[in-house]
Amino acid sequence: MAGRTGTQAGRGTAVGVLLLCLAAPVLSACTAAPPSTSPETTTPEPTVAARGLTPADRQTLAKAEAFLTRDCMVKRGFSFHVTDDLPDGIDRLFPYVVDDLSWAAEHGYGSDIQRKRDTLAANDPNQLYFQSLSATRREAAIDALNGPEARGLEARVPGMGTVQHSDQGCESEAQRSLYSDLPKWYSAWKVTDALKRSVPSAVAQDKRFTAAVSQWSACMRAKGHPYSSPLETRQRFVRPAGAPGSGESRAAEIATAKAEARCALTSGLAKTARTLALAEQAKTESDHSTEFTNRKTLESGALDRARDIVKAS
């Protein structure tokens, strides 16, 4: 979620898309201390899977948090809309390579999904509401949502140092209502979120992955698509809002994506990426079992409350 923590973007929930760009010019209370070495766990706990909750469960938690945030903002004299998440783009659906032939045949590299995301983001009612406020009123609304200063909550995120956030805004109030132990929740959320996002980068640096990419590239060249990596293909066909278009046709996008999916399977890249990702995720969860355990426990404990909130809203 958007907040007064300058090093984290958010969770991608209904509230998470709010103010990422709008608030940037005015937020100055973000703090992150220099990275420090986390103490080693002398007796590692068994690996705890971060997939303890289903996607539907996580959606319920996100919706409940958004409803609580809305109610808090209204009490503080501001409007707030509970919106649906933006549809997942290609980087989230296929972080390594497109390996689903039917998806590729329908979406190519997801340029259609990216256009939908751009349209929804541009018309987000919360963004439009905050933009409509005067500068003074907007700052007050941002303080109401995020808290007045980055103080009260902190997390020691590997590779990032100490990240801090206010415990006073409506965002934190909603999380406190759901998860009860807000400091523990904040730390678990920030640490596990950052660690999960680091997995693709670790996989991409593995020699087994780069070797499989070379095999994939050879397969693509043989099919008339001279690309060195899946990253190169998606960058050609999917551009952010406002960026110059690639000039490629929709037919070319779909044809290339279908070739990528076939090569992902025949070259072994899809299997290699999947194997390496599972191993890296398991190692990450084992190395940081306390935070993963805390997050799973707090989220599981909040589910009944979240279901009641969503049902009543």
N, C-alpha and C positions, 0 to 999 in steps of 0.2 A: 504494500500500500504506500501511497505517497505519504511522506512524513518528514520530520526534521531530522533525518539521518542521511547525510549527503552521500553515503556509499552504497545504499541499497535502493533498488527501484521499486520493488513491491511484489505482491503475491499473485497478481493477475486476477483478482476477484472483482466483483461488481464495484467495489470501492477502489480497487487497486489502480485503475486507469486514471483516477482523478488527480488532477493538478501536477502530473509529472512534468509537463512543460509550463503550465500556467504559473505554478508556484516557484519555479526555479529562480526567476529574477529577484524574488523577494525573500526567499528563505536563506538566512545567513547564520542560523543557530546550530547548524550541523557540526558535529565533532567526531573525529576518529583519531584515537591515539595511535602512536607508532606501533607497528606489529610487534608482538612479543611472543616468545615461545610458550606454547601451552604445556602445562605439566603432563608428563606421561602417566598413563593409567597403569598402575603396578599390577593389577589383576583385572584384565579385560573381561567384561561381561559378554555373554553370548551375543552374537549378531542379532539385532532387532530390525526386521524389515520395515522400511518406511512405507511399504504398501499395506500396512495394517488396516487402513480404511479404504473403502471403495471410492471410485470417482463420485458416485452419488452421495456418499457420506461427506466428502469434502465440499461438494456443492451445497449441501445442507448447512454446513458450518459457515461457508462463505455468505450464503443468503442470510442466515441468522445474524451474522456480524453486520451485514449491510443494513438490515432492518433496525438493529440496535443503534447503529451510527445515525441513521435517519432520525430516529426518535430523539436522540440526544441533540442533534443539530437543531431540530425544531424547537426543543426546549430552550435553546440558546438564541433563538430568534432568526434562524437561517433555514433555507430550503435544502433538501437533499433528496435525490431520486435514487431508488434502488433499480439498477439496470442489470441486464444479462452480461455475462462475460463476452468478450470478443471471441470469435471463432479461432481455434488454434491454427497457426500458420505452419509452413513447411518445416521451419527450424525446430519447432516443438514436436511435430508429428514424426519427422524423420531427421533426427539430429546428425545422422551419419551418411545416409544414402536412401533415396527413394527405392523401396523394395516391394511395394505393393502395386502389382500391374493394373489391377482394376481401378485403384485410386489414381494412378498416373493417367489412365485412359480418360478419366472423368475430369481431373483437375490439372493435369500436366505438372507444373511445379507450384501450383497454388496461386497463380496470378489472380484468378477469380476470387479466391479467398482473401488475398491481400487487398484487392479493391473493396471488398465488403468491409474488411477491418478499417480501411481508411475512411470509408463513408460513415461507418458507425462512430468512429472516434471523432470525426469532424462535427458530428451532430449529437455528441454526447450531452445530455441535458444538464449534467453537473458542470461540465466545462463551460457550456453556454451561460449557465446561471452565474458562475463565478466571474466570467468575463463581463457580464452585464453590471456588476457592482462597481461602485466608485472605488478608488484606490484604497481609501481608509476603510471602507466597509469590507473590501476584499481581504485586506490584511487581517481584519477581525475575524472573518470567516475562516481563513486559513489557520489562525490561532485556535479557533473553536474546534476545528477538525483535527489538527495535528498536535496541538498544545503550544504554549508560548515559547518554550525553549527546550533544547535537547538535554533534558535532565530528568533523572528518576529511573530510567531503564538503561541497561547496557548489556552488551554481548561481546565476548571475545571471539571474533571470527577468524579462523585460521587463514593466514595470508593477508588479512585486512586490518588486524589490530582490534582495538576496542571501538565498537560502534554504539552510539548513545541515542536515546530518543526520549521525548517527553512522556510522562505518565499521566498527563492532565487532559489531553484532548479527547474528543468524542471517539476517535479511533481506539485509543487505549481504554476508554471507559467501556466500549463494546467488548473488547477482548477480555477485560477484567470480569465482566458479567458472564461471559461464556466459559472462560478457562480458570477462573477463581484466583490462581496464583499467577498474576500478571508478570512479575519479574522472571519467574521460571519459564513461562510461556514465551516471553520475548526472546530470551536467550536461546531456547530450543528452536524456535522458529527461524531466527536469523542464522544460527550456525548450520542447521540442517539444510536450509534453503541454499545457502552459499555452497555447501559441500556437494549437494546434488547437482548444482549448476556447474561444478568443476569437473564432473565426470567426463563429459564429452571431450574437454580439452586434454585430459589425461589419456583418454583412449586414442585421440588423434596423434599423440606423440609416441605411441607404442610402435615399435618396428614391425610387429606383425600386422598392424593396421596399415601402415604405409606400404608394406609389401602387397597387401591385398588391394590397396588403391591402385597400385601399378598394374596389377592384373586386370582390374576393372577398366582402367584407362585403355589398355590394349584391346579389350573387348569392345569398348566404345569406338575406338578408331576403326576397328574391323567393320563396324556397322555404319561408318561414315560420319561419326560424331567425334571429332578430335578434341576431347577435353581431358585435362590432366587430373581432375578431381571432381567429386560431386559438388563441392563448394563452388567451383567455377561454373558449373551448369546452372545452379540456382541463381547465382549472381547475374547471369546473362538474361534470365527470363523473369525474375521477380525483383522489382525495384520499389523502394520506399516512396511514399506519397511525395509528389513534387519533383522527383528525380527524372531525368530524361529517360524515355522509353528505350527498349533494346532494338525496336524496329522489327523484331521477329514476329511472325504470325502465330496465332493461337494453334494452328495445325502443326507448326514447327515445334512449338513448346511441348505439345502432347506427344508428338513422335519421338522427341529426344527423351522425354521422361519415361516413355514406355521402353525405350532402348536401355535407359539407365536401370530400370527395374529388372529387366531381363539379365543384364550384365551383373547386377548386384547379386543375383542368385547364382549364375553360372561361374562367376569369378571367385565366389566364396566370400566376397566383401560383407554381405549382409550377415552371414553366419559369424564371421570373425568379429565384426563390430558388436554383435549381440553378446557373444561370449566374453569379450573384453569388458563390455559395459557392465555385465552382471558381476564379473569378478571385481572390478574397480568399485562398484557400488557396495558390494559385500565387505570389501576391505575398509572402505570409508565408514560404513556403519559400525564395523567392529572396532576401528580405531577411535571412534567418537560415540561409543555405545550409550554413554550417559545422556547426551543431548537427544539422540534418536529415541531412547527409552522415554525420556521426559515428554517429548512431543507426542509420541504415540499414546502415552497414558493420559495426557491432558486432553488430547483430541477425542479419545474414546470416552472419557468422562464427560465431555461437553455435548455429546451427540443427542442425548435425550432432551437437554435444555434447548439445543438448537432446533430440534424437531418441533418442540412446543412453540417456540418463537415464530418459526416459519408458518406453522399451522394457524397461529393466532393473528398473523399480520395480513 
